[in-house]
Amino acid sequence: MIAVRIAGYEELDEETLHQRAQNLAIEHGLELVRQVGQLKGYYVFKGDTSSLLDENDIGNELERRQNRISRNVKRLSDNPNIDWVEHQKPLARKKRDTFEPDLSYLTFTDPNFADQWHLV
């Protein structure tokens, strides 16, 4: 995914901006995905992801895909109708695991341990 800001967005109405974004997507062989939230002039484009990965060719395909993305970003940044371009990289979020130590291997030989509530 590639995020862009249309040049001169401040002076344009929403319909004109959307049409300009659609034209830019077509011009660069990309798909217009959506406007970025309620941000006027900001849009997300997507490249062709229709090719399936062969498990023997995953490394080469990923490299080719990255090169394609870099070329698209470069071409978009060279376009005078675009102020700003950035490749959007998905970030993987992982919740921290809670740590509960396994204390089953501990054995207490103190016969009064059960009576020592402050140690528990």
PDB file as gemmi writes it, atoms N, CA and C in Angstrom:
CRYST1    1.000    1.000    1.000  90.00  90.00  90.00 P 1                      
ATOM      1  N   MET A   1       0.836  -1.161   0.000  1.00  0.00           N  
ATOM      2  CA  MET A   1       0.000   0.000   0.000  1.00  0.00           C  
ATOM      3  C   MET A   1       0.893   1.241   0.000  1.00  0.00           C  
ATOM      4  N   ILE A   2       0.423   2.254  -0.700  1.00  0.00           N  
ATOM      5  CA  ILE A   2       1.166   3.502  -0.811  1.00  0.00           C  
ATOM      6  C   ILE A   2       0.225   4.652  -0.468  1.00  0.00           C  
ATOM      7  N   ALA A   3       0.632   5.481   0.477  1.00  0.00           N  
ATOM      8  CA  ALA A   3      -0.160   6.655   0.849  1.00  0.00           C  
ATOM      9  C   ALA A   3       0.375   7.866   0.099  1.00  0.00           C  
ATOM     10  N   VAL A   4      -0.546   8.718  -0.388  1.00  0.00           N  
ATOM     11  CA  VAL A   4      -0.155   9.923  -1.109  1.00  0.00           C  
ATOM     12  C   VAL A   4      -0.981  11.115  -0.632  1.00  0.00           C  
ATOM     13  N   ARG A   5      -0.420  12.312  -0.845  1.00  0.00           N  
ATOM     14  CA  ARG A   5      -1.185  13.534  -0.629  1.00  0.00           C  
ATOM     15  C   ARG A   5      -1.224  14.274  -1.962  1.00  0.00           C  
ATOM     16  N   ILE A   6      -2.426  14.578  -2.414  1.00  0.00           N  
ATOM     17  CA  ILE A   6      -2.630  15.251  -3.689  1.00  0.00           C  
ATOM     18  C   ILE A   6      -2.183  16.709  -3.566  1.00  0.00           C  
ATOM     19  N   ALA A   7      -1.417  17.180  -4.550  1.00  0.00           N  
ATOM     20  CA  ALA A   7      -0.947  18.567  -4.552  1.00  0.00           C  
ATOM     21  C   ALA A   7      -2.129  19.520  -4.699  1.00  0.00           C  
ATOM     22  N   GLY A   8      -2.094  20.607  -3.977  1.00  0.00           N  
ATOM     23  CA  GLY A   8      -3.130  21.621  -4.058  1.00  0.00           C  
ATOM     24  C   GLY A   8      -4.454  21.208  -3.466  1.00  0.00           C  
ATOM     25  N   TYR A   9      -4.439  20.240  -2.552  1.00  0.00           N  
ATOM     26  CA  TYR A   9      -5.686  19.706  -1.999  1.00  0.00           C  
ATOM     27  C   TYR A   9      -6.497  20.746  -1.237  1.00  0.00           C  
ATOM     28  N   GLU A  10      -5.842  21.767  -0.719  1.00  0.00           N  
ATOM     29  CA  GLU A  10      -6.550  22.774   0.073  1.00  0.00           C  
ATOM     30  C   GLU A  10      -7.613  23.505  -0.738  1.00  0.00           C  
ATOM     31  N   GLU A  11      -7.323  23.750  -2.027  1.00  0.00           N  
ATOM     32  CA  GLU A  11      -8.232  24.537  -2.870  1.00  0.00           C  
ATOM     33  C   GLU A  11      -9.271  23.692  -3.599  1.00  0.00           C  
ATOM     34  N   LEU A  12      -9.157  22.366  -3.517  1.00  0.00           N  
ATOM     35  CA  LEU A  12     -10.049  21.501  -4.304  1.00  0.00           C  
ATOM     36  C   LEU A  12     -11.169  20.936  -3.439  1.00  0.00           C  
ATOM     37  N   ASP A  13     -12.334  20.703  -4.079  1.00  0.00           N  
ATOM     38  CA  ASP A  13     -13.434  20.071  -3.348  1.00  0.00           C  
ATOM     39  C   ASP A  13     -13.232  18.551  -3.349  1.00  0.00           C  
ATOM     40  N   GLU A  14     -13.986  17.858  -2.491  1.00  0.00           N  
ATOM     41  CA  GLU A  14     -13.822  16.402  -2.294  1.00  0.00           C  
ATOM     42  C   GLU A  14     -13.995  15.611  -3.594  1.00  0.00           C  
ATOM     43  N   GLU A  15     -14.988  15.970  -4.375  1.00  0.00           N  
ATOM     44  CA  GLU A  15     -15.254  15.229  -5.615  1.00  0.00           C  
ATOM     45  C   GLU A  15     -14.097  15.367  -6.603  1.00  0.00           C  
ATOM     46  N   THR A  16     -13.568  16.570  -6.730  1.00  0.00           N  
ATOM     47  CA  THR A  16     -12.433  16.801  -7.634  1.00  0.00           C  
ATOM     48  C   THR A  16     -11.203  16.060  -7.138  1.00  0.00           C  
ATOM     49  N   LEU A  17     -10.970  16.074  -5.829  1.00  0.00           N  
ATOM     50  CA  LEU A  17      -9.843  15.336  -5.253  1.00  0.00           C  
ATOM     51  C   LEU A  17      -9.950  13.850  -5.531  1.00  0.00           C  
ATOM     52  N   HIS A  18     -11.138  13.301  -5.313  1.00  0.00           N  
ATOM     53  CA  HIS A  18     -11.329  11.867  -5.541  1.00  0.00           C  
ATOM     54  C   HIS A  18     -11.101  11.523  -7.014  1.00  0.00           C  
ATOM     55  N   GLN A  19     -11.590  12.363  -7.905  1.00  0.00           N  
ATOM     56  CA  GLN A  19     -11.399  12.123  -9.341  1.00  0.00           C  
ATOM     57  C   GLN A  19      -9.917  12.213  -9.703  1.00  0.00           C  
ATOM     58  N   ARG A  20      -9.220  13.188  -9.114  1.00  0.00           N  
ATOM     59  CA  ARG A  20      -7.783  13.327  -9.389  1.00  0.00           C  
ATOM     60  C   ARG A  20      -7.024  12.102  -8.859  1.00  0.00           C  
ATOM     61  N   ALA A  21      -7.395  11.616  -7.670  1.00  0.00           N  
ATOM     62  CA  ALA A  21      -6.749  10.418  -7.115  1.00  0.00           C  
ATOM     63  C   ALA A  21      -7.019   9.207  -8.004  1.00  0.00           C  
ATOM     64  N   GLN A  22      -8.244   9.078  -8.488  1.00  0.00           N  
ATOM     65  CA  GLN A  22      -8.595   7.964  -9.380  1.00  0.00           C  
ATOM     66  C   GLN A  22      -7.762   8.036 -10.664  1.00  0.00           C  
ATOM     67  N   ASN A  23      -7.631   9.232 -11.237  1.00  0.00           N  
ATOM     68  CA  ASN A  23      -6.838   9.406 -12.461  1.00  0.00           C  
ATOM     69  C   ASN A  23      -5.365   9.076 -12.228  1.00  0.00           C  
ATOM     70  N   LEU A  24      -4.834   9.493 -11.081  1.00  0.00           N  
ATOM     71  CA  LEU A  24      -3.438   9.178 -10.761  1.00  0.00           C  
ATOM     72  C   LEU A  24      -3.229   7.668 -10.616  1.00  0.00           C  
ATOM     73  N   ALA A  25      -4.173   6.993  -9.984  1.00  0.00           N  
ATOM     74  CA  ALA A  25      -4.072   5.534  -9.831  1.00  0.00           C  
ATOM     75  C   ALA A  25      -4.051   4.864 -11.196  1.00  0.00           C  
ATOM     76  N   ILE A  26      -4.954   5.272 -12.065  1.00  0.00           N  
ATOM     77  CA  ILE A  26      -5.010   4.684 -13.418  1.00  0.00           C  
ATOM     78  C   ILE A  26      -3.718   4.975 -14.167  1.00  0.00           C  
ATOM     79  N   GLU A  27      -3.255   6.227 -14.089  1.00  0.00           N  
ATOM     80  CA  GLU A  27      -2.031   6.645 -14.787  1.00  0.00           C  
ATOM     81  C   GLU A  27      -0.821   5.813 -14.368  1.00  0.00           C  
ATOM     82  N   HIS A  28      -0.768   5.408 -13.115  1.00  0.00           N  
ATOM     83  CA  HIS A  28       0.384   4.660 -12.599  1.00  0.00           C  
ATOM     84  C   HIS A  28       0.133   3.164 -12.480  1.00  0.00           C  
ATOM     85  N   GLY A  29      -1.010   2.696 -12.996  1.00  0.00           N  
ATOM     86  CA  GLY A  29      -1.302   1.262 -12.968  1.00  0.00           C  
ATOM     87  C   GLY A  29      -1.576   0.738 -11.575  1.00  0.00           C  
ATOM     88  N   LEU A  30      -2.145   1.588 -10.724  1.00  0.00           N  
ATOM     89  CA  LEU A  30      -2.450   1.203  -9.351  1.00  0.00           C  
ATOM     90  C   LEU A  30      -3.955   1.223  -9.134  1.00  0.00           C  
ATOM     91  N   GLU A  31      -4.360   0.722  -7.984  1.00  0.00           N  
ATOM     92  CA  GLU A  31      -5.773   0.731  -7.602  1.00  0.00           C  
ATOM     93  C   GLU A  31      -5.964   1.732  -6.465  1.00  0.00           C  
ATOM     94  N   LEU A  32      -6.963   2.600  -6.598  1.00  0.00           N  
ATOM     95  CA  LEU A  32      -7.304   3.522  -5.525  1.00  0.00           C  
ATOM     96  C   LEU A  32      -8.084   2.732  -4.483  1.00  0.00           C  
ATOM     97  N   VAL A  33      -7.553   2.635  -3.272  1.00  0.00           N  
ATOM     98  CA  VAL A  33      -8.190   1.852  -2.223  1.00  0.00           C  
ATOM     99  C   VAL A  33      -9.216   2.693  -1.476  1.00  0.00           C  
ATOM    100  N   ARG A  34      -8.782   3.856  -0.966  1.00  0.00           N  
ATOM    101  CA  ARG A  34      -9.694   4.691  -0.177  1.00  0.00           C  
ATOM    102  C   ARG A  34      -9.008   5.996   0.189  1.00  0.00           C  
ATOM    103  N   GLN A  35      -9.811   6.917   0.684  1.00  0.00           N  
ATOM    104  CA  GLN A  35      -9.284   8.126   1.295  1.00  0.00           C  
ATOM    105  C   GLN A  35      -8.819   7.738   2.694  1.00  0.00           C  
ATOM    106  N   VAL A  36      -7.794   8.410   3.193  1.00  0.00           N  
ATOM    107  CA  VAL A  36      -7.290   8.114   4.530  1.00  0.00           C  
ATOM    108  C   VAL A  36      -8.179   8.823   5.547  1.00  0.00           C  
ATOM    109  N   GLY A  37      -9.058   8.064   6.161  1.00  0.00           N  
ATOM    110  CA  GLY A  37      -9.971   8.612   7.162  1.00  0.00           C  
ATOM    111  C   GLY A  37     -10.704   9.830   6.655  1.00  0.00           C  
ATOM    112  N   GLN A  38     -10.695  10.891   7.430  1.00  0.00           N  
ATOM    113  CA  GLN A  38     -11.320  12.154   7.040  1.00  0.00           C  
ATOM    114  C   GLN A  38     -10.277  13.171   6.582  1.00  0.00           C  
ATOM    115  N   LEU A  39      -9.047  12.719   6.333  1.00  0.00           N  
ATOM    116  CA  LEU A  39      -7.979  13.624   5.923  1.00  0.00           C  
ATOM    117  C   LEU A  39      -8.174  14.042   4.472  1.00  0.00           C  
ATOM    118  N   LYS A  40      -8.397  15.302   4.272  1.00  0.00           N  
ATOM    119  CA  LYS A  40      -8.627  15.833   2.929  1.00  0.00           C  
ATOM    120  C   LYS A  40      -7.336  15.747   2.115  1.00  0.00           C  
ATOM    121  N   GLY A  41      -7.429  15.155   0.936  1.00  0.00           N  
ATOM    122  CA  GLY A  41      -6.301  15.081   0.023  1.00  0.00           C  
ATOM    123  C   GLY A  41      -5.389  13.887   0.197  1.00  0.00           C  
ATOM    124  N   TYR A  42      -5.613  13.054   1.203  1.00  0.00           N  
ATOM    125  CA  TYR A  42      -4.775  11.877   1.451  1.00  0.00           C  
ATOM    126  C   TYR A  42      -5.497  10.618   0.985  1.00  0.00           C  
ATOM    127  N   TYR A  43      -4.786   9.791   0.200  1.00  0.00           N  
ATOM    128  CA  TYR A  43      -5.381   8.572  -0.354  1.00  0.00           C  
ATOM    129  C   TYR A  43      -4.401   7.418  -0.256  1.00  0.00           C  
ATOM    130  N   VAL A  44      -4.952   6.203  -0.324  1.00  0.00           N  
ATOM    131  CA  VAL A  44      -4.141   4.987  -0.306  1.00  0.00           C  
ATOM    132  C   VAL A  44      -4.303   4.285  -1.644  1.00  0.00           C  
ATOM    133  N   PHE A  45      -3.168   3.953  -2.269  1.00  0.00           N  
ATOM    134  CA  PHE A  45      -3.136   3.194  -3.513  1.00  0.00           C  
ATOM    135  C   PHE A  45      -2.576   1.806  -3.231  1.00  0.00           C  
ATOM    136  N   LYS A  46      -2.965   0.860  -4.077  1.00  0.00           N  
ATOM    137  CA  LYS A  46      -2.472  -0.508  -3.950  1.00  0.00           C  
ATOM    138  C   LYS A  46      -1.997  -0.973  -5.311  1.00  0.00           C  
ATOM    139  N   GLY A  47      -0.865  -1.686  -5.338  1.00  0.00           N  
ATOM    140  CA  GLY A  47      -0.335  -2.239  -6.579  1.00  0.00           C  
ATOM    141  C   GLY A  47      -0.943  -3.593  -6.865  1.00  0.00           C  
ATOM    142  N   ASP A  48      -0.501  -4.203  -7.959  1.00  0.00           N  
ATOM    143  CA  ASP A  48      -1.005  -5.517  -8.361  1.00  0.00           C  
ATOM    144  C   ASP A  48      -0.464  -6.585  -7.419  1.00  0.00           C  
ATOM    145  N   THR A  49      -1.361  -7.301  -6.750  1.00  0.00           N  
ATOM    146  CA  THR A  49      -0.946  -8.387  -5.850  1.00  0.00           C  
ATOM    147  C   THR A  49      -1.575  -9.703  -6.290  1.00  0.00           C  
ATOM    148  N   SER A  50      -1.884  -9.802  -7.573  1.00  0.00           N  
ATOM    149  CA  SER A  50      -2.607 -10.987  -8.040  1.00  0.00           C  
ATOM    150  C   SER A  50      -1.720 -12.209  -8.220  1.00  0.00           C  
ATOM    151  N   SER A  51      -0.392 -12.023  -8.285  1.00  0.00           N  
ATOM    152  CA  SER A  51       0.474 -13.173  -8.523  1.00  0.00           C  
ATOM    153  C   SER A  51       0.579 -14.032  -7.267  1.00  0.00           C  
ATOM    154  N   LEU A  52       0.451 -15.340  -7.461  1.00  0.00           N  
ATOM    155  CA  LEU A  52       0.577 -16.271  -6.352  1.00  0.00           C  
ATOM    156  C   LEU A  52       2.036 -16.659  -6.178  1.00  0.00           C  
ATOM    157  N   LEU A  53       2.446 -16.882  -4.953  1.00  0.00           N  
ATOM    158  CA  LEU A  53       3.827 -17.232  -4.670  1.00  0.00           C  
ATOM    159  C   LEU A  53       4.028 -18.736  -4.737  1.00  0.00           C  
ATOM    160  N   ASP A  54       5.026 -19.153  -5.498  1.00  0.00           N  
ATOM    161  CA  ASP A  54       5.465 -20.544  -5.522  1.00  0.00           C  
ATOM    162  C   ASP A  54       6.473 -20.686  -4.385  1.00  0.00           C  
ATOM    163  N   GLU A  55       6.347 -21.734  -3.574  1.00  0.00           N  
ATOM    164  CA  GLU A  55       7.219 -21.830  -2.397  1.00  0.00           C  
ATOM    165  C   GLU A  55       8.689 -21.906  -2.775  1.00  0.00           C  
ATOM    166  N   ASN A  56       9.030 -22.367  -3.995  1.00  0.00           N  
ATOM    167  CA  ASN A  56      10.423 -22.405  -4.427  1.00  0.00           C  
ATOM    168  C   ASN A  56      10.919 -21.035  -4.882  1.00  0.00           C  
ATOM    169  N   ASP A  57      10.002 -20.093  -5.119  1.00  0.00           N  
ATOM    170  CA  ASP A  57      10.366 -18.809  -5.701  1.00  0.00           C  
ATOM    171  C   ASP A  57      10.006 -17.641  -4.787  1.00  0.00           C  
ATOM    172  N   ILE A  58       9.767 -17.930  -3.496  1.00  0.00           N  
ATOM    173  CA  ILE A  58       9.308 -16.890  -2.581  1.00  0.00           C  
ATOM    174  C   ILE A  58      10.341 -15.770  -2.455  1.00  0.00           C  
ATOM    175  N   GLY A  59      11.601 -16.097  -2.274  1.00  0.00           N  
ATOM    176  CA  GLY A  59      12.634 -15.075  -2.114  1.00  0.00           C  
ATOM    177  C   GLY A  59      12.711 -14.151  -3.312  1.00  0.00           C  
ATOM    178  N   ASN A  60      12.730 -14.719  -4.523  1.00  0.00           N  
ATOM    179  CA  ASN A  60      12.805 -13.904  -5.732  1.00  0.00           C  
ATOM    180  C   ASN A  60      11.543 -13.068  -5.909  1.00  0.00           C  
ATOM    181  N   GLU A  61      10.390 -13.623  -5.627  1.00  0.00           N  
ATOM    182  CA  GLU A  61       9.134 -12.896  -5.785  1.00  0.00           C  
ATOM    183  C   GLU A  61       9.048 -11.732  -4.807  1.00  0.00           C  
ATOM    184  N   LEU A  62       9.475 -11.944  -3.570  1.00  0.00           N  
ATOM    185  CA  LEU A  62       9.461 -10.863  -2.583  1.00  0.00           C  
ATOM    186  C   LEU A  62      10.398  -9.733  -2.997  1.00  0.00           C  
ATOM    187  N   GLU A  63      11.554 -10.095  -3.543  1.00  0.00           N  
ATOM    188  CA  GLU A  63      12.494  -9.084  -4.015  1.00  0.00           C  
ATOM    189  C   GLU A  63      11.912  -8.314  -5.195  1.00  0.00           C  
ATOM    190  N   ARG A  64      11.278  -9.019  -6.128  1.00  0.00           N  
ATOM    191  CA  ARG A  64      10.647  -8.358  -7.281  1.00  0.00           C  
ATOM    192  C   ARG A  64       9.510  -7.451  -6.821  1.00  0.00           C  
ATOM    193  N   ARG A  65       8.729  -7.911  -5.849  1.00  0.00           N  
ATOM    194  CA  ARG A  65       7.620  -7.102  -5.331  1.00  0.00           C  
ATOM    195  C   ARG A  65       8.151  -5.828  -4.671  1.00  0.00           C  
ATOM    196  N   GLN A  66       9.232  -5.954  -3.894  1.00  0.00           N  
ATOM    197  CA  GLN A  66       9.828  -4.778  -3.255  1.00  0.00           C  
ATOM    198  C   GLN A  66      10.354  -3.802  -4.305  1.00  0.00           C  
ATOM    199  N   ASN A  67      10.965  -4.316  -5.359  1.00  0.00           N  
ATOM    200  CA  ASN A  67      11.451  -3.458  -6.448  1.00  0.00           C  
ATOM    201  C   ASN A  67      10.291  -2.748  -7.133  1.00  0.00           C  
ATOM    202  N   ARG A  68       9.179  -3.454  -7.326  1.00  0.00           N  
ATOM    203  CA  ARG A  68       7.988  -2.867  -7.956  1.00  0.00           C  
ATOM    204  C   ARG A  68       7.433  -1.738  -7.079  1.00  0.00           C  
ATOM    205  N   ILE A  69       7.390  -1.980  -5.783  1.00  0.00           N  
ATOM    206  CA  ILE A  69       6.905  -0.961  -4.855  1.00  0.00           C  
ATOM    207  C   ILE A  69       7.818   0.262  -4.898  1.00  0.00           C  
ATOM    208  N   SER A  70       9.127   0.035  -4.887  1.00  0.00           N  
ATOM    209  CA  SER A  70      10.085   1.153  -4.922  1.00  0.00           C  
ATOM    210  C   SER A  70       9.927   1.967  -6.199  1.00  0.00           C  
ATOM    211  N   ARG A  71       9.734   1.275  -7.333  1.00  0.00           N  
ATOM    212  CA  ARG A  71       9.523   1.989  -8.598  1.00  0.00           C  
ATOM    213  C   ARG A  71       8.239   2.807  -8.563  1.00  0.00           C  
ATOM    214  N   ASN A  72       7.165   2.227  -8.010  1.00  0.00           N  
ATOM    215  CA  ASN A  72       5.896   2.951  -7.918  1.00  0.00           C  
ATOM    216  C   ASN A  72       6.032   4.185  -7.039  1.00  0.00           C  
ATOM    217  N   VAL A  73       6.706   4.047  -5.908  1.00  0.00           N  
ATOM    218  CA  VAL A  73       6.902   5.186  -5.002  1.00  0.00           C  
ATOM    219  C   VAL A  73       7.717   6.268  -5.710  1.00  0.00           C  
ATOM    220  N   LYS A  74       8.763   5.876  -6.415  1.00  0.00           N  
ATOM    221  CA  LYS A  74       9.606   6.843  -7.136  1.00  0.00           C  
ATOM    222  C   LYS A  74       8.804   7.566  -8.210  1.00  0.00           C  
ATOM    223  N   ARG A  75       8.035   6.810  -9.004  1.00  0.00           N  
ATOM    224  CA  ARG A  75       7.231   7.445 -10.065  1.00  0.00           C  
ATOM    225  C   ARG A  75       6.194   8.389  -9.481  1.00  0.00           C  
ATOM    226  N   LEU A  76       5.554   7.985  -8.389  1.00  0.00           N  
ATOM    227  CA  LEU A  76       4.562   8.853  -7.759  1.00  0.00           C  
ATOM    228  C   LEU A  76       5.219  10.110  -7.183  1.00  0.00           C  
ATOM    229  N   SER A  77       6.387   9.963  -6.581  1.00  0.00           N  
ATOM    230  CA  SER A  77       7.054  11.130  -5.995  1.00  0.00           C  
ATOM    231  C   SER A  77       7.528  12.096  -7.074  1.00  0.00           C  
ATOM    232  N   ASP A  78       7.767  11.611  -8.280  1.00  0.00           N  
ATOM    233  CA  ASP A  78       8.168  12.479  -9.399  1.00  0.00           C  
ATOM    234  C   ASP A  78       6.981  13.184 -10.043  1.00  0.00           C  
ATOM    235  N   ASN A  79       5.765  12.765  -9.714  1.00  0.00           N  
ATOM    236  CA  ASN A  79       4.566  13.353 -10.323  1.00  0.00           C  
ATOM    237  C   ASN A  79       4.283  14.713  -9.678  1.00  0.00           C  
ATOM    238  N   PRO A  80       4.136  15.767 -10.491  1.00  0.00           N  
ATOM    239  CA  PRO A  80       3.895  17.109  -9.924  1.00  0.00           C  
ATOM    240  C   PRO A  80       2.521  17.257  -9.259  1.00  0.00           C  
ATOM    241  N   ASN A  81       1.606  16.317  -9.484  1.00  0.00           N  
ATOM    242  CA  ASN A  81       0.277  16.380  -8.871  1.00  0.00           C  
ATOM    243  C   ASN A  81       0.236  15.749  -7.481  1.00  0.00           C  
ATOM    244  N   ILE A  82       1.406  15.302  -6.993  1.00  0.00           N  
ATOM    245  CA  ILE A  82       1.480  14.646  -5.688  1.00  0.00           C  
ATOM    246  C   ILE A  82       2.520  15.363  -4.832  1.00  0.00           C  
ATOM    247  N   ASP A  83       2.113  15.777  -3.631  1.00  0.00           N  
ATOM    248  CA  ASP A  83       3.011  16.465  -2.692  1.00  0.00           C  
ATOM    249  C   ASP A  83       3.866  15.502  -1.877  1.00  0.00           C  
ATOM    250  N   TRP A  84       3.290  14.373  -1.499  1.00  0.00           N  
ATOM    251  CA  TRP A  84       3.931  13.478  -0.533  1.00  0.00           C  
ATOM    252  C   TRP A  84       3.557  12.032  -0.851  1.00  0.00           C  
ATOM    253  N   VAL A  85       4.521  11.127  -0.723  1.00  0.00           N  
ATOM    254  CA  VAL A  85       4.312   9.691  -0.975  1.00  0.00           C  
ATOM    255  C   VAL A  85       5.042   8.907   0.098  1.00  0.00           C  
ATOM    256  N   GLU A  86       4.397   7.840   0.587  1.00  0.00           N  
ATOM    257  CA  GLU A  86       5.084   6.962   1.534  1.00  0.00           C  
ATOM    258  C   GLU A  86       4.544   5.545   1.407  1.00  0.00           C  
ATOM    259  N   HIS A  87       5.468   4.593   1.324  1.00  0.00           N  
ATOM    260  CA  HIS A  87       5.090   3.177   1.313  1.00  0.00           C  
ATOM    261  C   HIS A  87       4.625   2.794   2.712  1.00  0.00           C  
ATOM    262  N   GLN A  88       3.447   2.244   2.813  1.00  0.00           N  
ATOM    263  CA  GLN A  88       2.882   1.845   4.103  1.00  0.00           C  
ATOM    264  C   GLN A  88       3.225   0.382   4.362  1.00  0.00           C  
ATOM    265  N   LYS A  89       3.997   0.145   5.394  1.00  0.00           N  
ATOM    266  CA  LYS A  89       4.415  -1.216   5.733  1.00  0.00           C  
ATOM    267  C   LYS A  89       3.578  -1.709   6.906  1.00  0.00           C  
ATOM    268  N   PRO A  90       2.964  -2.869   6.766  1.00  0.00           N  
ATOM    269  CA  PRO A  90       2.176  -3.385   7.893  1.00  0.00           C  
ATOM    270  C   PRO A  90       3.085  -3.756   9.062  1.00  0.00           C  
ATOM    271  N   LEU A  91       2.661  -3.410  10.242  1.00  0.00           N  
ATOM    272  CA  LEU A  91       3.416  -3.738  11.441  1.00  0.00           C  
ATOM    273  C   LEU A  91       2.697  -4.851  12.194  1.00  0.00           C  
ATOM    274  N   ALA A  92       3.443  -5.838  12.590  1.00  0.00           N  
ATOM    275  CA  ALA A  92       2.869  -6.936  13.368  1.00  0.00           C  
ATOM    276  C   ALA A  92       2.903  -6.557  14.837  1.00  0.00           C  
ATOM    277  N   ARG A  93       1.772  -6.625  15.467  1.00  0.00           N  
ATOM    278  CA  ARG A  93       1.675  -6.322  16.894  1.00  0.00           C  
ATOM    279  C   ARG A  93       1.460  -7.617  17.651  1.00  0.00           C  
ATOM    280  N   LYS A  94       2.131  -7.729  18.774  1.00  0.00           N  
ATOM    281  CA  LYS A  94       1.984  -8.940  19.573  1.00  0.00           C  
ATOM    282  C   LYS A  94       1.832  -8.534  21.025  1.00  0.00           C  
ATOM    283  N   LYS A  95       0.833  -9.054  21.647  1.00  0.00           N  
ATOM    284  CA  LYS A  95       0.628  -8.771  23.062  1.00  0.00           C  
ATOM    285  C   LYS A  95       1.693  -9.510  23.860  1.00  0.00           C  
ATOM    286  N   ARG A  96       2.155  -8.835  24.871  1.00  0.00           N  
ATOM    287  CA  ARG A  96       3.152  -9.477  25.718  1.00  0.00           C  
ATOM    288  C   ARG A  96       2.556 -10.679  26.435  1.00  0.00           C  
ATOM    289  N   ASP A  97       3.375 -11.709  26.547  1.00  0.00           N  
ATOM    290  CA  ASP A  97       2.954 -12.889  27.296  1.00  0.00           C  
ATOM    291  C   ASP A  97       3.125 -12.617  28.782  1.00  0.00           C  
ATOM    292  N   THR A  98       2.205 -13.140  29.537  1.00  0.00           N  
ATOM    293  CA  THR A  98       2.373 -13.033  30.987  1.00  0.00           C  
ATOM    294  C   THR A  98       3.278 -14.173  31.433  1.00  0.00           C  
ATOM    295  N   PHE A  99       4.136 -13.885  32.353  1.00  0.00           N  
ATOM    296  CA  PHE A  99       5.099 -14.875  32.810  1.00  0.00           C  
ATOM    297  C   PHE A  99       4.607 -15.494  34.109  1.00  0.00           C  
ATOM    298  N   GLU A 100       4.392 -16.786  34.052  1.00  0.00           N  
ATOM    299  CA  GLU A 100       4.018 -17.536  35.247  1.00  0.00           C  
ATOM    300  C   GLU A 100       5.020 -18.668  35.401  1.00  0.00           C  
ATOM    301  N   PRO A 101       5.959 -18.507  36.313  1.00  0.00           N  
ATOM    302  CA  PRO A 101       7.000 -19.521  36.454  1.00  0.00           C  
ATOM    303  C   PRO A 101       6.431 -20.848  36.952  1.00  0.00           C  
ATOM    304  N   ASP A 102       7.049 -21.910  36.487  1.00  0.00           N  
ATOM    305  CA  ASP A 102       6.656 -23.256  36.911  1.00  0.00           C  
ATOM    306  C   ASP A 102       7.387 -23.570  38.219  1.00  0.00           C  
ATOM    307  N   LEU A 103       6.632 -23.598  39.290  1.00  0.00           N  
ATOM    308  CA  LEU A 103       7.228 -23.858  40.606  1.00  0.00           C  
ATOM    309  C   LEU A 103       6.964 -25.283  41.084  1.00  0.00           C  
ATOM    310  N   SER A 104       6.491 -26.130  40.198  1.00  0.00           N  
ATOM    311  CA  SER A 104       6.138 -27.488  40.614  1.00  0.00           C  
ATOM    312  C   SER A 104       7.354 -28.299  41.056  1.00  0.00           C  
ATOM    313  N   TYR A 105       8.533 -27.911  40.599  1.00  0.00           N  
ATOM    314  CA  TYR A 105       9.732 -28.663  40.971  1.00  0.00           C  
ATOM    315  C   TYR A 105      10.219 -28.300  42.387  1.00  0.00           C  
ATOM    316  N   LEU A 106       9.676 -27.234  42.972  1.00  0.00           N  
ATOM    317  CA  LEU A 106      10.091 -26.840  44.317  1.00  0.00           C  
ATOM    318  C   LEU A 106       9.389 -27.700  45.370  1.00  0.00           C  
ATOM    319  N   THR A 107      10.157 -28.200  46.273  1.00  0.00           N  
ATOM    320  CA  THR A 107       9.585 -28.936  47.406  1.00  0.00           C  
ATOM    321  C   THR A 107      10.130 -28.320  48.688  1.00  0.00           C  
ATOM    322  N   PHE A 108       9.273 -28.172  49.651  1.00  0.00           N  
ATOM    323  CA  PHE A 108       9.661 -27.573  50.923  1.00  0.00           C  
ATOM    324  C   PHE A 108       9.696 -28.670  51.982  1.00  0.00           C  
ATOM    325  N   THR A 109      10.804 -28.744  52.628  1.00  0.00           N  
ATOM    326  CA  THR A 109      10.968 -29.775  53.657  1.00  0.00           C  
ATOM    327  C   THR A 109      10.723 -29.232  55.055  1.00  0.00           C  
ATOM    328  N   ASP A 110      10.397 -27.978  55.171  1.00  0.00           N  
ATOM    329  CA  ASP A 110      10.137 -27.360  56.479  1.00  0.00           C  
ATOM    330  C   ASP A 110       8.746 -27.780  56.935  1.00  0.00           C  
ATOM    331  N   PRO A 111       8.628 -28.523  58.026  1.00  0.00           N  
ATOM    332  CA  PRO A 111       7.308 -28.974  58.464  1.00  0.00           C  
ATOM    333  C   PRO A 111       6.412 -27.823  58.927  1.00  0.00           C  
ATOM    334  N   ASN A 112       6.964 -26.693  59.253  1.00  0.00           N  
ATOM    335  CA  ASN A 112       6.164 -25.545  59.707  1.00  0.00           C  
ATOM    336  C   ASN A 112       5.882 -24.538  58.586  1.00  0.00           C  
ATOM    337  N   PHE A 113       6.220 -24.873  57.347  1.00  0.00           N  
ATOM    338  CA  PHE A 113       6.051 -23.926  56.237  1.00  0.00           C  
ATOM    339  C   PHE A 113       4.597 -23.473  56.087  1.00  0.00           C  
ATOM    340  N   ALA A 114       3.655 -24.394  56.220  1.00  0.00           N  
ATOM    341  CA  ALA A 114       2.239 -24.052  56.064  1.00  0.00           C  
ATOM    342  C   ALA A 114       1.792 -23.040  57.092  1.00  0.00           C  
ATOM    343  N   ASP A 115       2.433 -22.996  58.243  1.00  0.00           N  
ATOM    344  CA  ASP A 115       2.075 -22.056  59.292  1.00  0.00           C  
ATOM    345  C   ASP A 115       2.733 -20.675  59.111  1.00  0.00           C  
ATOM    346  N   GLN A 116       3.631 -20.589  58.154  1.00  0.00           N  
ATOM    347  CA  GLN A 116       4.325 -19.321  57.924  1.00  0.00           C  
ATOM    348  C   GLN A 116       3.666 -18.579  56.770  1.00  0.00           C  
ATOM    349  N   TRP A 117       2.473 -18.024  57.054  1.00  0.00           N  
ATOM    350  CA  TRP A 117       1.666 -17.395  56.024  1.00  0.00           C  
ATOM    351  C   TRP A 117       2.387 -16.229  55.331  1.00  0.00           C  
ATOM    352  N   HIS A 118       3.301 -15.561  56.000  1.00  0.00           N  
ATOM    353  CA  HIS A 118       4.005 -14.418  55.429  1.00  0.00           C  
ATOM    354  C   HIS A 118       5.025 -14.827  54.350  1.00  0.00           C  
ATOM    355  N   LEU A 119       5.314 -16.092  54.207  1.00  0.00           N  
ATOM    356  CA  LEU A 119       6.232 -16.578  53.183  1.00  0.00           C  
ATOM    357  C   LEU A 119       5.491 -17.023  51.914  1.00  0.00           C  
ATOM    358  N   VAL A 120       4.230 -17.101  51.975  1.00  0.00           N  
ATOM    359  CA  VAL A 120       3.462 -17.594  50.834  1.00  0.00           C  
ATOM    360  C   VAL A 120       3.184 -16.478  49.880  1.00  0.00           C  
TER     361      VAL A 120                                                      
END                                                                             
